[in-house]
Amino acid sequence: MTWEDQQRINEFSRLNLSLQKVEDELRVQKNTAANLDDAATDIDSLLDDDACKVRIGEVFMDVSNEEAEEFVKEKAAASAKKTAELQEQRTMLIKQMDLLKAMLYQKFGKQINLENADQTRDE
């Protein structure tokens, strides 16, 4: 094994760790989007015009339903933007990993195992 091969293996490992972190963040963003969708549905079903409270930090503030809807829309847009960025980052990491994997498998064949990275892919 040459120094360049070892560097490729190390780079693959770093990319794999980054991919796992990105996928964890994606799961958080998906949960956030689902919670915001539930919040928007709950706001629509309220009968009282000023029954909403918005949590900012550790404080709950009384707001009108319209303000709460706007708050949820802003948060949902930010969440969608962050999700798109993370998916783009995920795609780039996978492409880099596939390239390194192809080079390493071409040289080492079955003597090297890089398949654990594929376990994190759910799409």
C-alpha positions in Angstrom: 0.0 0.0 0.0 1.3 3.4 -1.0 1.1 6.6 0.9 -1.4 7.9 -1.7 -3.6 4.9 -1.1 -3.6 5.5 2.6 -4.5 9.1 2.1 -7.5 8.0 -0.1 -8.6 5.6 2.6 -8.3 8.4 5.2 -10.2 10.8 3.0 -13.0 8.2 2.4 -13.3 7.8 6.2 -13.5 11.6 6.7 -16.2 11.8 4.0 -18.1 8.9 5.6 -18.2 10.7 8.9 -19.3 13.9 7.3 -22.0 12.0 5.5 -23.3 10.5 8.7 -23.4 14.0 10.3 -25.3 15.4 7.3 -27.8 12.6 7.4 -28.4 13.1 11.1 -29.0 16.8 10.4 -31.4 15.8 7.6 -33.4 13.7 10.0 -33.6 16.6 12.4 -34.8 18.9 9.6 -37.4 16.4 8.5 -38.7 16.2 12.1 -38.8 20.0 12.3 -40.7 20.3 9.0 -43.3 17.8 10.2 -43.7 19.7 13.5 -44.1 22.9 11.7 -46.7 21.4 9.4 -48.6 20.1 12.5 -48.4 23.6 14.0 -49.8 25.2 10.9 -52.7 22.7 11.0 -53.3 23.3 14.7 -53.4 27.1 14.1 -56.0 26.7 11.4 -58.2 24.7 13.7 -58.2 27.3 16.5 -61.5 29.1 17.2 -60.2 31.9 19.3 -58.3 34.6 17.3 -55.7 35.2 20.0 -55.1 31.7 21.4 -51.6 31.2 20.0 -48.4 31.3 21.9 -45.0 31.3 20.1 -41.9 30.0 21.9 -38.9 32.2 21.5 -36.0 30.7 23.4 -37.5 29.8 26.8 -40.3 32.4 26.7 -43.8 31.9 25.3 -45.3 35.1 23.8 -49.0 35.7 23.1 -49.5 36.4 19.4 -52.5 36.6 17.0 -53.3 33.6 14.8 -52.0 35.6 11.8 -48.7 36.3 13.4 -48.4 32.7 14.4 -49.1 31.6 10.9 -46.5 34.0 9.5 -44.0 32.7 12.1 -44.6 29.1 11.1 -44.3 30.0 7.4 -41.0 31.7 8.0 -39.6 28.8 10.0 -40.9 26.3 7.4 -39.2 28.2 4.6 -35.9 28.3 6.6 -36.2 24.6 7.3 -36.9 23.8 3.6 -33.8 25.9 2.6 -31.6 24.1 5.1 -32.9 20.7 4.0 -32.1 21.5 0.4 -28.6 22.6 1.3 -28.1 19.4 3.3 -29.3 17.2 0.5 -27.0 19.0 -1.9 -24.1 18.5 0.5 -25.1 14.8 0.9 -25.1 14.3 -2.9 -21.6 15.9 -3.2 -20.2 13.7 -0.4 -21.7 10.6 -2.0 -20.1 11.4 -5.4 -16.7 12.0 -3.8 -17.0 8.7 -1.8 -18.0 6.8 -4.9 -15.0 8.1 -6.8 -12.6 7.2 -4.0 -14.3 3.8 -3.6 -14.0 3.0 -7.3 -10.2 3.8 -7.2 -9.6 1.8 -4.1 -11.7 -1.2 -5.2 -9.9 -1.1 -8.6 -6.5 -1.4 -6.9 -7.3 -3.6 -3.9 -10.4 -5.6 -5.0 -11.9 -7.6 -2.2 -9.0 -7.0 0.1 -10.6 -3.7 1.3 -14.1 -3.2 2.6 -15.8 0.1 2.2 -19.4 -1.1 2.1 -20.2 0.2 5.6 -20.7 3.7 4.0 -23.6 2.4 1.9 -25.6 1.4 5.0 -26.2 5.1 5.7 -27.8 5.6 2.3 -31.6 5.4 2.5 -32.5 6.8 -0.9 
